[in-house]
Amino acid sequence: MEFYSTIHNFLNSLGIGVSKNYLREWLESHPKCPALISLTDILDELKIENHAI
């Protein structure tokens, strides 16, 4: 499973609707993808509070 698909499934399970294509394009353009920073950056972009621990 692609990294963006995993994130899409995670967000959908939380009830957060976001386009899979948007996630894929955003993450593929991120210089650190698939590092954790790309996940926290997309969550910040979507204004979803998050912490990497």
C-alpha distance matrix in Angstrom:
0.0 3.8 6.5 8.4 6.5 6.8 10.3 11.0 10.6 12.7 15.2 15.6 16.3 19.0 20.4 19.7 19.3 17.7 16.5 12.9 14.7 16.7 14.0 12.3 15.9 17.0 14.4 14.6 18.3 18.4 20.0 18.3 14.6 12.5 15.5 16.4 19.1 16.8 15.6 19.2 20.4 18.4 19.6 23.0 22.8 22.1 25.0 23.2 24.9 22.9 23.8 22.0 23.6
3.8 0.0 3.8 5.5 5.2 6.5 8.9 9.9 10.8 12.6 14.5 15.4 16.8 18.9 20.2 18.8 18.2 16.0 14.6 10.9 12.1 13.9 11.1 9.0 12.4 13.5 10.8 10.8 14.6 14.7 16.5 15.1 11.4 9.7 13.0 14.4 16.5 13.8 13.1 16.9 17.5 15.5 17.3 20.5 20.0 19.7 22.8 21.4 23.3 21.4 22.3 20.5 22.6
6.5 3.8 0.0 3.8 5.5 5.3 6.5 8.7 10.1 10.8 12.5 14.4 15.6 17.1 18.7 17.1 17.0 14.8 14.1 10.9 12.3 13.0 9.6 8.4 11.6 11.7 8.6 9.6 13.0 12.3 14.1 12.4 8.6 6.7 9.8 10.7 12.8 10.3 9.4 13.2 14.0 12.3 14.0 17.1 17.0 17.0 19.8 18.2 19.9 17.8 18.6 16.8 19.1
8.4 5.5 3.8 0.0 3.8 5.4 5.1 6.0 8.6 9.7 10.4 12.1 14.1 15.4 16.4 14.3 13.8 11.2 10.3 7.2 8.8 9.4 6.0 5.3 8.9 9.1 6.9 8.6 11.8 11.6 14.4 13.3 9.7 8.8 11.7 12.1 13.5 10.3 9.1 12.7 13.0 10.4 12.3 15.4 14.6 14.3 17.5 16.3 18.6 17.2 18.7 17.6 20.4
6.5 5.2 5.5 3.8 0.0 3.8 5.4 4.9 6.1 8.5 9.8 10.4 12.2 14.3 15.1 13.8 13.1 11.3 10.3 6.9 9.5 11.0 8.3 7.8 11.6 12.4 10.7 12.0 15.3 15.5 18.1 16.9 13.2 11.9 14.7 14.8 16.6 13.8 12.0 15.5 16.1 13.3 14.5 18.0 17.3 16.2 19.3 17.8 20.1 18.8 20.5 19.6 22.0
6.8 6.5 5.3 5.4 3.8 0.0 3.8 5.4 5.2 6.2 8.7 9.9 10.6 12.6 14.4 13.5 13.8 12.6 12.7 9.9 12.8 13.6 10.3 10.6 14.2 14.1 11.9 13.8 16.9 16.2 18.6 16.6 13.1 11.2 13.3 12.8 15.2 13.0 10.6 13.9 15.4 13.1 13.5 17.2 17.3 16.1 18.7 16.6 18.4 16.6 18.0 16.8 18.9
10.3 8.9 6.5 5.1 5.4 3.8 0.0 3.8 5.4 5.0 6.1 8.5 9.8 10.7 12.4 10.8 11.5 10.0 10.9 8.9 11.7 11.5 8.0 9.5 12.8 11.8 10.0 12.8 15.3 14.3 17.0 15.3 12.2 10.8 12.4 11.2 13.0 10.7 7.8 10.8 12.2 9.6 9.8 13.5 13.6 12.4 14.9 12.9 14.9 13.5 15.3 14.7 17.2
11.0 9.9 8.7 6.0 4.9 5.4 3.8 0.0 3.8 5.4 5.2 6.1 8.6 10.0 10.6 9.0 8.6 7.3 7.8 6.0 9.5 9.8 7.2 9.0 12.3 12.1 11.2 13.8 16.3 16.0 19.2 18.0 14.8 13.8 15.8 14.9 16.2 13.5 10.9 13.5 14.3 11.0 11.2 14.9 14.2 12.3 15.3 13.6 16.3 15.7 18.1 18.0 20.7
10.6 10.8 10.1 8.6 6.1 5.2 5.4 3.8 0.0 3.8 5.5 5.1 6.1 8.7 9.8 9.6 9.9 9.9 10.7 9.0 12.7 13.5 11.0 12.4 15.9 15.8 14.6 17.0 19.7 19.3 22.2 20.6 17.3 15.8 17.6 16.4 18.3 16.1 13.1 15.6 17.1 14.1 13.7 17.4 17.3 15.1 17.6 15.3 17.6 16.7 18.9 18.8 20.9
12.7 12.6 10.8 9.7 8.5 6.2 5.0 5.4 3.8 0.0 3.8 5.5 5.2 6.5 8.9 8.7 10.4 10.7 12.5 11.4 14.9 14.8 11.9 13.9 17.1 16.2 14.8 17.7 20.1 19.0 21.7 19.8 16.8 15.2 16.3 14.3 16.3 14.7 11.2 13.1 15.2 12.7 11.4 15.1 15.8 13.6 15.4 12.6 14.4 13.3 15.4 15.5 17.5
15.2 14.5 12.5 10.4 9.8 8.7 6.1 5.2 5.5 3.8 0.0 3.8 5.4 5.1 6.4 5.1 7.0 7.6 10.2 10.2 13.6 12.8 10.5 13.3 16.0 14.8 14.3 17.5 19.4 18.5 21.6 20.1 17.5 16.4 17.5 15.4 16.5 14.6 11.3 12.6 14.0 11.1 9.5 13.0 13.3 10.5 12.5 10.0 12.5 12.4 15.3 16.1 18.6
15.6 15.4 14.4 12.1 10.4 9.9 8.5 6.1 5.1 5.5 3.8 0.0 3.8 5.3 4.9 5.2 6.0 7.7 9.9 10.1 13.8 13.7 12.1 14.6 17.5 17.0 16.8 19.6 21.7 21.3 24.6 23.3 20.3 19.2 20.7 18.9 20.1 18.0 14.8 16.4 17.6 14.4 13.1 16.5 16.3 13.2 15.3 13.1 15.8 16.0 18.9 19.8 22.0
16.3 16.8 15.6 14.1 12.2 10.6 9.8 8.6 6.1 5.2 5.4 3.8 0.0 3.8 5.4 7.4 9.3 11.4 13.6 13.5 17.3 17.2 15.2 17.6 20.6 19.9 19.2 22.1 24.4 23.5 26.5 24.7 21.9 20.4 21.4 19.2 21.0 19.4 15.9 17.2 19.2 16.4 14.5 18.0 18.5 15.5 16.9 14.1 15.9 15.8 18.3 19.2 20.9
19.0 18.9 17.1 15.4 14.3 12.6 10.7 10.0 8.7 6.5 5.1 5.3 3.8 0.0 3.8 5.5 8.7 11.0 14.1 14.7 18.2 17.4 15.5 18.4 21.0 19.7 19.3 22.6 24.3 23.2 26.2 24.5 22.1 20.8 21.4 18.7 20.0 18.8 15.1 15.7 17.6 15.0 12.5 15.6 16.4 13.2 13.9 11.0 12.7 13.2 16.0 17.5 19.4
20.4 20.2 18.7 16.4 15.1 14.4 12.4 10.6 9.8 8.9 6.4 4.9 5.4 3.8 0.0 3.8 6.2 9.5 12.6 13.9 17.3 16.5 15.4 18.5 20.9 19.8 20.1 23.3 24.9 24.2 27.6 26.3 23.8 22.8 23.7 21.4 22.2 20.6 17.2 17.8 19.1 16.1 13.8 16.7 16.7 13.2 14.2 12.0 14.5 15.7 18.9 20.6 22.8
19.7 18.8 17.1 14.3 13.8 13.5 10.8 9.0 9.6 8.7 5.1 5.2 7.4 5.5 3.8 0.0 3.8 6.3 9.9 11.7 14.7 13.3 12.4 15.8 17.7 16.4 17.0 20.3 21.6 21.0 24.5 23.5 21.1 20.6 21.6 19.3 19.7 17.8 14.7 15.2 16.0 12.8 10.8 13.5 13.2 9.6 11.1 9.5 12.6 14.0 17.4 19.2 21.8
19.3 18.2 17.0 13.8 13.1 13.8 11.5 8.6 9.9 10.4 7.0 6.0 9.3 8.7 6.2 3.8 0.0 3.8 6.9 9.3 12.0 11.1 11.0 14.2 15.9 15.3 16.4 19.3 20.6 20.7 24.4 23.9 21.3 21.0 22.5 20.9 21.1 18.6 16.0 17.0 17.1 13.5 12.5 15.1 13.8 10.4 12.8 12.1 15.6 16.9 20.4 21.8 24.7
17.7 16.0 14.8 11.2 11.3 12.6 10.0 7.3 9.9 10.7 7.6 7.7 11.4 11.0 9.5 6.3 3.8 0.0 3.8 6.4 8.7 7.3 7.5 10.7 12.2 11.7 13.1 15.8 17.0 17.3 21.1 20.9 18.3 18.4 20.2 19.0 18.9 16.0 14.0 15.3 14.8 11.0 11.1 13.6 11.7 8.9 12.2 12.0 15.7 16.7 20.0 21.0 24.2
16.5 14.6 14.1 10.3 10.3 12.7 10.9 7.8 10.7 12.5 10.2 9.9 13.6 14.1 12.6 9.9 6.9 3.8 0.0 3.8 5.3 5.1 6.4 8.7 10.0 10.6 12.3 14.2 15.6 16.8 20.5 20.8 17.9 18.1 20.5 20.0 20.0 16.7 15.2 17.2 16.3 12.5 13.5 16.0 13.6 11.6 15.2 15.4 18.9 19.6 22.6 23.2 26.5
12.9 10.9 10.9 7.2 6.9 9.9 8.9 6.0 9.0 11.4 10.2 10.1 13.5 14.7 13.9 11.7 9.3 6.4 3.8 0.0 3.8 5.5 5.1 6.1 8.6 9.9 10.5 12.0 14.2 15.4 18.9 18.9 15.6 15.6 18.3 18.3 18.8 15.3 14.0 16.7 16.1 12.5 13.9 16.8 14.8 13.4 17.0 16.6 19.9 19.9 22.4 22.4 25.5
14.7 12.1 12.3 8.8 9.5 12.8 11.7 9.5 12.7 14.9 13.6 13.8 17.3 18.2 17.3 14.7 12.0 8.7 5.3 3.8 0.0 3.8 5.4 5.0 6.1 8.4 9.8 10.4 12.3 14.3 17.7 18.5 15.5 16.0 19.0 19.5 19.5 15.8 15.3 18.0 16.6 13.2 15.5 17.8 15.2 14.5 18.3 18.6 21.9 22.0 24.5 24.3 27.6
16.7 13.9 13.0 9.4 11.0 13.6 11.5 9.8 13.5 14.8 12.8 13.7 17.2 17.4 16.5 13.3 11.1 7.3 5.1 5.5 3.8 0.0 3.8 5.5 5.3 6.0 8.4 9.9 10.8 12.4 16.1 17.0 14.5 15.5 17.9 18.0 17.4 13.8 13.5 15.5 13.7 10.3 12.7 14.5 11.6 11.2 15.0 15.8 19.2 19.5 22.1 22.3 25.8
14.0 11.1 9.6 6.0 8.3 10.3 8.0 7.2 11.0 11.9 10.5 12.1 15.2 15.5 15.4 12.4 11.0 7.5 6.4 5.1 5.4 3.8 0.0 3.8 5.6 5.1 5.9 8.3 9.9 10.6 14.2 14.4 11.6 12.1 14.5 14.5 14.3 10.7 10.0 12.6 11.3 7.9 10.3 12.8 10.7 10.3 14.0 14.1 17.1 16.8 19.2 19.0 22.4
12.3 9.0 8.4 5.3 7.8 10.6 9.5 9.0 12.4 13.9 13.3 14.6 17.6 18.4 18.5 15.8 14.2 10.7 8.7 6.1 5.0 5.5 3.8 0.0 3.8 5.5 5.3 5.9 8.5 10.0 13.2 13.6 10.5 11.1 14.2 15.1 15.2 11.5 11.6 14.6 13.4 10.6 13.5 15.8 13.8 14.0 17.6 17.6 20.4 19.7 21.6 20.8 24.0
15.9 12.4 11.6 8.9 11.6 14.2 12.8 12.3 15.9 17.1 16.0 17.5 20.6 21.0 20.9 17.7 15.9 12.2 10.0 8.6 6.1 5.3 5.6 3.8 0.0 3.8 5.6 5.2 6.2 8.8 12.1 13.6 11.2 12.7 15.5 16.7 15.9 12.1 13.1 15.6 13.5 11.1 14.4 15.9 13.3 14.2 17.8 18.6 21.4 21.0 22.9 22.4 25.8
17.0 13.5 11.7 9.1 12.4 14.1 11.8 12.1 15.8 16.2 14.8 17.0 19.9 19.7 19.8 16.4 15.3 11.7 10.6 9.9 8.4 6.0 5.1 5.5 3.8 0.0 3.8 5.6 5.4 6.5 10.3 11.5 9.7 11.4 13.5 14.2 12.9 9.2 10.4 12.4 9.9 7.7 11.2 12.3 9.8 11.3 14.6 15.6 18.2 17.8 19.7 19.3 22.9
14.4 10.8 8.6 6.9 10.7 11.9 10.0 11.2 14.6 14.8 14.3 16.8 19.2 19.3 20.1 17.0 16.4 13.1 12.3 10.5 9.8 8.4 5.9 5.3 5.6 3.8 0.0 3.8 5.3 5.0 8.4 8.7 6.2 7.7 10.1 11.1 10.5 6.7 8.1 10.8 9.2 7.5 11.0 12.7 11.2 12.7 15.8 15.9 18.0 16.9 18.2 17.2 20.5
14.6 10.8 9.6 8.6 12.0 13.8 12.8 13.8 17.0 17.7 17.5 19.6 22.1 22.6 23.3 20.3 19.3 15.8 14.2 12.0 10.4 9.9 8.3 5.9 5.2 5.6 3.8 0.0 3.8 5.5 7.9 9.1 6.6 8.5 11.4 13.5 13.0 9.4 11.4 14.3 12.5 11.3 14.8 16.3 14.6 16.2 19.4 19.7 21.8 20.5 21.6 20.3 23.4
18.3 14.6 13.0 11.8 15.3 16.9 15.3 16.3 19.7 20.1 19.4 21.7 24.4 24.3 24.9 21.6 20.6 17.0 15.6 14.2 12.3 10.8 9.9 8.5 6.2 5.4 5.3 3.8 0.0 3.8 6.3 8.8 7.9 10.6 12.6 14.5 13.0 9.7 12.4 14.4 11.8 11.2 15.0 15.6 13.6 15.9 18.8 19.7 21.8 20.8 21.9 20.8 24.1
18.4 14.7 12.3 11.6 15.5 16.2 14.3 16.0 19.3 19.0 18.5 21.3 23.5 23.2 24.2 21.0 20.7 17.3 16.8 15.4 14.3 12.4 10.6 10.0 8.8 6.5 5.0 5.5 3.8 0.0 3.8 5.6 5.5 8.4 9.5 11.2 9.3 6.4 9.7 11.3 8.9 9.2 12.9 13.3 12.1 14.7 17.1 17.8 19.3 17.9 18.6 17.3 20.6
20.0 16.5 14.1 14.4 18.1 18.6 17.0 19.2 22.2 21.7 21.6 24.6 26.5 26.2 27.6 24.5 24.4 21.1 20.5 18.9 17.7 16.1 14.2 13.2 12.1 10.3 8.4 7.9 6.3 3.8 0.0 3.8 5.9 8.8 9.2 11.7 9.7 8.1 11.8 13.2 11.1 12.4 15.7 15.8 15.2 18.1 20.1 20.6 21.6 19.9 19.9 18.1 21.0
18.3 15.1 12.4 13.3 16.9 16.6 15.3 18.0 20.6 19.8 20.1 23.3 24.7 24.5 26.3 23.5 23.9 20.9 20.8 18.9 18.5 17.0 14.4 13.6 13.6 11.5 8.7 9.1 8.8 5.6 3.8 0.0 3.8 6.1 5.5 8.2 6.9 6.0 9.6 11.1 10.1 11.7 14.5 15.1 15.2 17.8 19.6 19.4 20.0 17.7 17.3 15.0 17.7
14.6 11.4 8.6 9.7 13.2 13.1 12.2 14.8 17.3 16.8 17.5 20.3 21.9 22.1 23.8 21.1 21.3 18.3 17.9 15.6 15.5 14.5 11.6 10.5 11.2 9.7 6.2 6.6 7.9 5.5 5.9 3.8 0.0 3.0 5.0 7.7 7.7 5.4 8.1 10.8 10.2 10.6 13.5 14.9 14.8 16.7 19.0 18.5 19.6 17.3 17.4 15.2 17.9
12.5 9.7 6.7 8.8 11.9 11.2 10.8 13.8 15.8 15.2 16.4 19.2 20.4 20.8 22.8 20.6 21.0 18.4 18.1 15.6 16.0 15.5 12.1 11.1 12.7 11.4 7.7 8.5 10.6 8.4 8.8 6.1 3.0 0.0 3.8 6.6 8.0 6.3 7.7 10.8 11.2 11.4 13.7 15.7 16.0 17.4 19.6 18.5 19.4 16.9 16.7 14.2 16.6
15.5 13.0 9.8 11.7 14.7 13.3 12.4 15.8 17.6 16.3 17.5 20.7 21.4 21.4 23.7 21.6 22.5 20.2 20.5 18.3 19.0 17.9 14.5 14.2 15.5 13.5 10.1 11.4 12.6 9.5 9.2 5.5 5.0 3.8 0.0 3.8 5.4 5.7 7.2 9.3 10.3 11.6 13.3 14.8 15.9 17.6 19.2 17.9 18.1 15.1 14.2 11.4 13.6
16.4 14.4 10.7 12.1 14.8 12.8 11.2 14.9 16.4 14.3 15.4 18.9 19.2 18.7 21.4 19.3 20.9 19.0 20.0 18.3 19.5 18.0 14.5 15.1 16.7 14.2 11.1 13.5 14.5 11.2 11.7 8.2 7.7 6.6 3.8 0.0 3.8 5.4 5.2 6.4 8.6 10.1 10.8 12.4 14.3 15.6 16.6 15.0 14.7 11.5 10.5 7.7 10.2
19.1 16.5 12.8 13.5 16.6 15.2 13.0 16.2 18.3 16.3 16.5 20.1 21.0 20.0 22.2 19.7 21.1 18.9 20.0 18.8 19.5 17.4 14.3 15.2 15.9 12.9 10.5 13.0 13.0 9.3 9.7 6.9 7.7 8.0 5.4 3.8 0.0 3.8 5.4 5.1 5.9 8.6 9.8 10.3 12.0 14.1 14.9 14.1 13.8 11.1 10.4 8.4 11.5
16.8 13.8 10.3 10.3 13.8 13.0 10.7 13.5 16.1 14.7 14.6 18.0 19.4 18.8 20.6 17.8 18.6 16.0 16.7 15.3 15.8 13.8 10.7 11.5 12.1 9.2 6.7 9.4 9.7 6.4 8.1 6.0 5.4 6.3 5.7 5.4 3.8 0.0 3.8 5.5 5.0 6.2 8.6 9.8 10.4 12.4 14.1 13.6 14.3 12.3 12.6 11.1 14.4
15.6 13.1 9.4 9.1 12.0 10.6 7.8 10.9 13.1 11.2 11.3 14.8 15.9 15.1 17.2 14.7 16.0 14.0 15.2 14.0 15.3 13.5 10.0 11.6 13.1 10.4 8.1 11.4 12.4 9.7 11.8 9.6 8.1 7.7 7.2 5.2 5.4 3.8 0.0 3.8 5.4 5.3 6.3 8.6 9.8 10.7 12.3 10.9 11.8 9.6 10.4 9.3 12.7
19.2 16.9 13.2 12.7 15.5 13.9 10.8 13.5 15.6 13.1 12.6 16.4 17.2 15.7 17.8 15.2 17.0 15.3 17.2 16.7 18.0 15.5 12.6 14.6 15.6 12.4 10.8 14.3 14.4 11.3 13.2 11.1 10.8 10.8 9.3 6.4 5.1 5.5 3.8 0.0 3.8 5.5 5.1 6.1 8.6 9.8 10.3 9.0 9.0 6.8 7.5 7.2 11.0
20.4 17.5 14.0 13.0 16.1 15.4 12.2 14.3 17.1 15.2 14.0 17.6 19.2 17.6 19.1 16.0 17.1 14.8 16.3 16.1 16.6 13.7 11.3 13.4 13.5 9.9 9.2 12.5 11.8 8.9 11.1 10.1 10.2 11.2 10.3 8.6 5.9 5.0 5.4 3.8 0.0 3.8 5.4 5.0 6.1 8.6 9.6 9.8 10.6 9.5 10.6 10.7 14.4
18.4 15.5 12.3 10.4 13.3 13.1 9.6 11.0 14.1 12.7 11.1 14.4 16.4 15.0 16.1 12.8 13.5 11.0 12.5 12.5 13.2 10.3 7.9 10.6 11.1 7.7 7.5 11.3 11.2 9.2 12.4 11.7 10.6 11.4 11.6 10.1 8.6 6.2 5.3 5.5 3.8 0.0 3.8 5.3 4.8 6.2 8.5 8.6 10.7 10.2 12.3 12.7 16.4
19.6 17.3 14.0 12.3 14.5 13.5 9.8 11.2 13.7 11.4 9.5 13.1 14.5 12.5 13.8 10.8 12.5 11.1 13.5 13.9 15.5 12.7 10.3 13.5 14.4 11.2 11.0 14.8 15.0 12.9 15.7 14.5 13.5 13.7 13.3 10.8 9.8 8.6 6.3 5.1 5.4 3.8 0.0 3.8 5.4 5.1 6.2 5.1 7.1 6.9 9.8 11.0 14.6
23.0 20.5 17.1 15.4 18.0 17.2 13.5 14.9 17.4 15.1 13.0 16.5 18.0 15.6 16.7 13.5 15.1 13.6 16.0 16.8 17.8 14.5 12.8 15.8 15.9 12.3 12.7 16.3 15.6 13.3 15.8 15.1 14.9 15.7 14.8 12.4 10.3 9.8 8.6 6.1 5.0 5.3 3.8 0.0 3.8 5.3 4.8 5.7 6.8 7.5 10.0 11.8 15.4
22.8 20.0 17.0 14.6 17.3 17.3 13.6 14.2 17.3 15.8 13.3 16.3 18.5 16.4 16.7 13.2 13.8 11.7 13.6 14.8 15.2 11.6 10.7 13.8 13.3 9.8 11.2 14.6 13.6 12.1 15.2 15.2 14.8 16.0 15.9 14.3 12.0 10.4 9.8 8.6 6.1 4.8 5.4 3.8 0.0 3.8 5.4 7.6 10.0 11.0 13.7 15.1 18.9
22.1 19.7 17.0 14.3 16.2 16.1 12.4 12.3 15.1 13.6 10.5 13.2 15.5 13.2 13.2 9.6 10.4 8.9 11.6 13.4 14.5 11.2 10.3 14.0 14.2 11.3 12.7 16.2 15.9 14.7 18.1 17.8 16.7 17.4 17.6 15.6 14.1 12.4 10.7 9.8 8.6 6.2 5.1 5.3 3.8 0.0 3.8 5.5 8.9 10.6 14.0 15.8 19.4
25.0 22.8 19.8 17.5 19.3 18.7 14.9 15.3 17.6 15.4 12.5 15.3 16.9 13.9 14.2 11.1 12.8 12.2 15.2 17.0 18.3 15.0 14.0 17.6 17.8 14.6 15.8 19.4 18.8 17.1 20.1 19.6 19.0 19.6 19.2 16.6 14.9 14.1 12.3 10.3 9.6 8.5 6.2 4.8 5.4 3.8 0.0 3.8 6.4 9.1 12.5 15.1 18.4
23.2 21.4 18.2 16.3 17.8 16.6 12.9 13.6 15.3 12.6 10.0 13.1 14.1 11.0 12.0 9.5 12.1 12.0 15.4 16.6 18.6 15.8 14.1 17.6 18.6 15.6 15.9 19.7 19.7 17.8 20.6 19.4 18.5 18.5 17.9 15.0 14.1 13.6 10.9 9.0 9.8 8.6 5.1 5.7 7.6 5.5 3.8 0.0 3.8 6.2 10.0 12.7 15.7
24.9 23.3 19.9 18.6 20.1 18.4 14.9 16.3 17.6 14.4 12.5 15.8 15.9 12.7 14.5 12.6 15.6 15.7 18.9 19.9 21.9 19.2 17.1 20.4 21.4 18.2 18.0 21.8 21.8 19.3 21.6 20.0 19.6 19.4 18.1 14.7 13.8 14.3 11.8 9.0 10.6 10.7 7.1 6.8 10.0 8.9 6.4 3.8 0.0 3.8 7.2 10.5 13.2
22.9 21.4 17.8 17.2 18.8 16.6 13.5 15.7 16.7 13.3 12.4 16.0 15.8 13.2 15.7 14.0 16.9 16.7 19.6 19.9 22.0 19.5 16.8 19.7 21.0 17.8 16.9 20.5 20.8 17.9 19.9 17.7 17.3 16.9 15.1 11.5 11.1 12.3 9.6 6.8 9.5 10.2 6.9 7.5 11.0 10.6 9.1 6.2 3.8 0.0 3.8 6.8 9.6
23.8 22.3 18.6 18.7 20.5 18.0 15.3 18.1 18.9 15.4 15.3 18.9 18.3 16.0 18.9 17.4 20.4 20.0 22.6 22.4 24.5 22.1 19.2 21.6 22.9 19.7 18.2 21.6 21.9 18.6 19.9 17.3 17.4 16.7 14.2 10.5 10.4 12.6 10.4 7.5 10.6 12.3 9.8 10.0 13.7 14.0 12.5 10.0 7.2 3.8 0.0 3.8 6.1
22.0 20.5 16.8 17.6 19.6 16.8 14.7 18.0 18.8 15.5 16.1 19.8 19.2 17.5 20.6 19.2 21.8 21.0 23.2 22.4 24.3 22.3 19.0 20.8 22.4 19.3 17.2 20.3 20.8 17.3 18.1 15.0 15.2 14.2 11.4 7.7 8.4 11.1 9.3 7.2 10.7 12.7 11.0 11.8 15.1 15.8 15.1 12.7 10.5 6.8 3.8 0.0 3.8
23.6 22.6 19.1 20.4 22.0 18.9 17.2 20.7 20.9 17.5 18.6 22.0 20.9 19.4 22.8 21.8 24.7 24.2 26.5 25.5 27.6 25.8 22.4 24.0 25.8 22.9 20.5 23.4 24.1 20.6 21.0 17.7 17.9 16.6 13.6 10.2 11.5 14.4 12.7 11.0 14.4 16.4 14.6 15.4 18.9 19.4 18.4 15.7 13.2 9.6 6.1 3.8 0.0
